[in-house]
Amino acid sequence: MAETVGVSERDLGTVRKIEFTSAMAPIVGLERDEWGTYGSYGLSETFTLCSAIPWSAPATDRSRTSGVPLPGMEIQIVDPETGGCLARGEKGEIVVRGLTLMRGYAKVAPELVFDAEGFFHTQDGGYFDEGGFLHWTGRLSNLIKTGGANVSPLEIESVLERYPGLTACVAVGVPHPTLGEAIVVCGILAPDGERPSEEAIVETLRGTLASYKLPRRVLFFEESAVAITANQKIQVGAMREAALGRLREESVEIAGHDYGASG
């Protein structure tokens, strides 16, 4: 919609609520974050939301947490390896059971889907704060393991939201012989924007993130070269392969490892 010819001339005075990160936000004149649709957590397997915070809560509260479990729903944080329940403040995997949880996947035995207590393991990372509010920290399957530490791509990507010259960015981990994985940020260039510099992006991240979370390289891609899903999300796996291909093609060296020489 934001790319529609003449959109800035349309009467959008009836728009009341919109994501602040939406490309439509500046067009409708939204100057501060007020009405985002966050402040909740859920997935297809829970028939949309299983935790939420009231829509009337301040934007700062809604952007800070994923709310509290809805009536009839139970959410726990467990150790991804042992399955043991974790205390408030400890980060682990989000597991859920309750009234709206699916009965199972078609043609898959229930014991392969739910644990012995009936909880569904979401493969999402998160924790409960001291006030009992859920915090989602990203997909555990997409965590980047670098130098012995786990880094959430979401933590990097959230800093670069609406970065000038980019329509989106994806943080991925590429194989590295000593680090395990090296962090690479893939920036998707805006069609008509000014191309940002790798140094400026790293410097922006340096002001917010710990040093071990900083990318070793920032690569730029045209929108036409990016694979997307049916619901318009960037395919992380394909993006990782594209980044690895670029590193090999340009024979980039990261922490002593030459990707061109590795084949």
C-alpha positions as CSV (number, residue, x, y, z in Angstrom):
1,M,0.0,0.0,0.0
2,A,2.8,2.4,0.9
3,E,4.2,2.0,-2.7
4,T,0.9,2.7,-4.4
5,V,1.2,5.7,-6.8
6,G,-0.4,8.8,-5.3
7,V,-0.8,7.3,-1.8
8,S,0.4,10.5,-0.2
9,E,-2.6,12.3,-1.8
10,R,-5.2,9.9,-0.4
11,D,-7.4,10.9,2.5
12,L,-6.2,8.7,5.4
13,G,-7.7,10.7,8.2
14,T,-9.8,7.7,9.3
15,V,-6.8,5.6,10.2
16,R,-6.7,5.1,13.9
17,K,-4.3,2.4,14.7
18,I,-1.2,1.1,12.9
19,E,2.1,-0.5,13.6
20,F,4.8,2.2,14.1
21,T,7.3,0.1,12.1
22,S,4.9,-0.1,9.1
23,A,5.9,1.6,5.9
24,M,2.4,3.3,6.1
25,A,3.1,4.9,9.5
26,P,4.9,8.0,8.2
27,I,2.4,8.4,5.4
28,V,-0.6,8.6,7.8
29,G,1.4,11.0,9.9
30,L,2.2,8.7,12.9
31,E,5.1,10.5,14.7
32,R,5.4,8.2,17.8
33,D,4.6,4.6,18.8
34,E,1.1,4.6,20.1
35,W,-1.0,1.7,18.7
36,G,1.1,-1.2,17.8
37,T,-0.5,-4.6,17.7
38,Y,2.2,-6.2,19.9
39,G,1.8,-6.9,23.6
40,S,0.7,-10.4,23.0
41,Y,2.0,-13.9,22.1
42,G,0.6,-16.8,20.2
43,L,1.0,-19.2,17.3
44,S,-1.2,-21.2,14.9
45,E,-1.1,-24.2,17.3
46,T,-2.8,-22.1,20.0
47,F,-5.4,-20.7,17.7
48,T,-3.8,-17.2,17.7
49,L,-3.2,-15.6,21.1
50,C,-2.4,-17.4,24.4
51,S,-1.1,-14.3,26.2
52,A,-1.9,-10.6,25.9
53,I,-2.1,-7.2,27.4
54,P,-5.1,-4.9,27.1
55,W,-5.1,-2.8,23.9
56,S,-5.6,0.3,26.1
57,A,-2.3,-0.2,27.9
58,P,0.4,2.4,27.1
59,A,2.6,1.7,24.1
60,T,5.6,1.5,26.4
61,D,4.0,-1.4,28.3
62,R,2.8,-3.2,25.1
63,S,6.2,-3.0,23.4
64,R,8.0,-4.1,26.6
65,T,6.2,-7.4,27.2
66,S,4.0,-10.1,25.5
67,G,1.4,-9.8,28.3
68,V,0.1,-12.4,30.7
69,P,-1.5,-15.9,30.0
70,L,-5.1,-15.6,28.9
71,P,-7.8,-17.4,30.9
72,G,-7.7,-21.1,30.4
73,M,-4.1,-21.1,29.1
74,E,-0.9,-22.2,31.0
75,I,2.5,-21.0,29.9
76,Q,5.8,-22.1,31.4
77,I,9.5,-21.5,30.7
78,V,11.6,-24.6,30.6
79,D,15.2,-25.5,30.0
80,P,15.4,-26.5,26.3
81,E,17.7,-29.4,27.1
82,T,16.4,-30.9,30.3
83,G,12.7,-29.8,30.1
84,G,12.9,-28.6,33.7
85,C,10.8,-25.6,34.7
86,L,12.7,-22.3,35.2
87,A,12.2,-19.5,37.6
88,R,11.1,-16.0,36.8
89,G,13.8,-14.0,35.1
90,E,15.5,-17.2,33.7
91,K,15.5,-17.5,29.9
92,G,14.4,-20.7,28.3
93,E,11.8,-22.3,25.9
94,I,8.2,-21.2,26.0
95,V,5.8,-24.2,26.5
96,V,2.0,-23.9,26.5
97,R,-1.2,-25.9,27.1
98,G,-4.8,-25.0,27.6
99,L,-8.2,-24.6,26.1
100,T,-7.2,-23.3,22.7
101,L,-4.2,-25.5,22.1
102,M,-4.6,-27.8,19.1
103,R,-5.4,-31.4,19.5
104,G,-2.4,-32.4,17.4
105,Y,-0.9,-32.5,13.9
106,A,-2.6,-34.5,11.3
107,K,-1.2,-38.1,11.0
108,V,1.4,-37.4,13.8
109,A,1.2,-39.4,17.1
110,P,0.4,-37.1,20.1
111,E,3.5,-38.3,22.0
112,L,5.6,-36.8,19.2
113,V,3.9,-33.4,19.6
114,F,3.2,-33.0,23.4
115,D,5.3,-33.8,26.4
116,A,4.1,-36.1,29.2
117,E,2.2,-33.2,30.9
118,G,0.4,-32.2,27.7
119,F,2.6,-29.1,27.1
120,F,3.4,-28.1,23.5
121,H,7.0,-27.0,23.1
122,T,7.0,-23.9,20.9
123,Q,10.8,-23.7,20.1
124,D,10.4,-20.0,21.0
125,G,12.7,-18.4,23.6
126,G,11.4,-16.3,26.4
127,Y,11.1,-15.6,30.1
128,F,8.7,-14.3,32.7
129,D,9.6,-11.1,34.6
130,E,9.0,-10.5,38.2
131,G,5.6,-9.0,37.5
132,G,4.5,-12.2,35.7
133,F,4.7,-10.7,32.2
134,L,5.9,-12.9,29.4
135,H,8.8,-11.7,27.2
136,W,9.4,-13.3,23.8
137,T,13.1,-13.3,22.8
138,G,13.0,-15.0,19.4
139,R,13.1,-18.4,17.8
140,L,15.5,-20.8,19.5
141,S,16.1,-22.6,16.2
142,N,17.4,-19.3,14.7
143,L,19.8,-18.5,17.6
144,I,23.3,-17.7,16.4
145,K,25.9,-19.5,18.5
146,T,29.1,-17.6,18.2
147,G,32.2,-17.9,20.4
148,G,30.4,-20.0,23.0
149,A,27.5,-17.4,23.4
150,N,23.9,-17.5,22.1
151,V,22.8,-14.4,20.2
152,S,19.2,-13.7,19.2
153,P,18.9,-12.3,15.6
154,L,15.8,-10.4,16.9
155,E,18.1,-8.4,19.2
156,I,20.2,-7.2,16.3
157,E,17.3,-6.7,13.8
158,S,15.2,-4.6,16.2
159,V,18.0,-2.0,16.5
160,L,18.0,-1.6,12.7
161,E,14.2,-1.3,12.2
162,R,13.5,1.5,9.7
163,Y,17.2,2.1,9.1
164,P,17.5,4.7,6.3
165,G,18.0,3.0,2.9
166,L,16.9,-0.4,4.0
167,T,13.5,-2.1,3.8
168,A,14.5,-4.9,6.2
169,C,17.5,-6.7,7.6
170,V,18.1,-10.2,8.7
171,A,20.9,-11.4,11.1
172,V,22.2,-14.9,10.3
173,G,25.0,-17.1,11.5
174,V,27.4,-18.6,8.9
175,P,29.6,-21.6,9.8
176,H,33.1,-20.7,11.2
177,P,35.8,-23.2,12.2
178,T,36.7,-21.5,15.6
179,L,33.7,-19.3,16.4
180,G,31.1,-21.9,15.6
181,E,29.1,-19.3,13.7
182,A,30.0,-15.8,12.6
183,I,27.3,-13.1,12.7
184,V,26.4,-11.5,9.4
185,V,23.7,-8.9,8.8
186,C,21.9,-9.0,5.5
187,G,20.5,-5.6,4.6
188,I,17.7,-5.4,2.0
189,L,18.1,-2.2,0.0
190,A,15.2,0.2,-0.5
191,P,14.5,0.7,-4.2
192,D,14.9,4.5,-4.2
193,G,16.9,5.0,-1.0
194,E,20.5,6.0,-0.5
195,R,22.8,3.0,0.0
196,P,23.9,2.9,3.7
197,S,27.5,2.0,4.6
198,E,28.6,-1.1,6.4
199,E,30.6,0.9,8.9
200,A,27.6,3.2,9.8
201,I,25.4,0.2,10.5
202,V,28.0,-1.5,12.7
203,E,28.5,1.8,14.6
204,T,24.7,2.0,15.2
205,L,24.7,-1.5,16.6
206,R,27.8,-0.8,18.7
207,G,26.0,1.9,20.7
208,T,23.4,-0.6,21.8
209,L,24.7,-4.2,21.8
210,A,27.5,-6.0,23.5
211,S,30.7,-6.4,21.4
212,Y,30.2,-10.2,20.9
213,K,26.7,-9.5,19.3
214,L,28.1,-7.2,16.6
215,P,28.2,-8.5,13.1
216,R,31.5,-9.5,11.5
217,R,30.1,-8.3,8.1
218,V,27.2,-6.4,6.7
219,L,26.1,-7.5,3.2
220,F,23.6,-5.7,1.0
221,F,21.0,-7.4,-1.3
222,E,18.5,-6.1,-3.8
223,E,14.9,-6.9,-3.0
224,S,14.6,-8.9,-6.2
225,A,17.3,-11.3,-5.0
226,V,15.5,-12.1,-1.7
227,A,13.4,-15.2,-1.2
228,I,10.2,-14.7,0.7
229,T,7.5,-16.9,2.1
230,A,3.8,-17.0,1.1
231,N,3.0,-14.5,3.8
232,Q,5.7,-12.1,2.7
233,K,8.4,-12.9,5.3
234,I,12.0,-13.3,4.4
235,Q,13.2,-16.9,4.2
236,V,16.0,-17.0,6.8
237,G,17.5,-20.3,5.5
238,A,17.7,-18.9,1.9
239,M,19.1,-15.6,3.2
240,R,21.8,-17.5,5.2
241,E,22.8,-19.4,2.0
242,A,22.9,-16.2,0.0
243,A,25.1,-14.6,2.6
244,L,27.5,-17.6,2.6
245,G,27.6,-17.6,-1.2
246,R,28.5,-13.9,-1.2
247,L,31.3,-14.4,1.3
248,R,32.7,-17.3,-0.8
249,E,32.3,-15.4,-4.0
250,E,34.2,-12.3,-2.7
251,S,36.7,-14.5,-0.7
252,V,35.9,-12.6,2.5
253,E,38.0,-13.4,5.5
254,I,36.4,-13.4,9.0
255,A,38.5,-14.0,12.1
256,G,41.3,-15.7,10.1
257,H,38.9,-17.9,8.0
258,D,38.9,-17.3,4.3
259,Y,35.4,-18.2,2.9
260,G,36.7,-18.2,-0.7
261,A,39.4,-20.8,0.1
262,S,36.9,-23.0,2.0
263,G,34.9,-23.7,-1.2
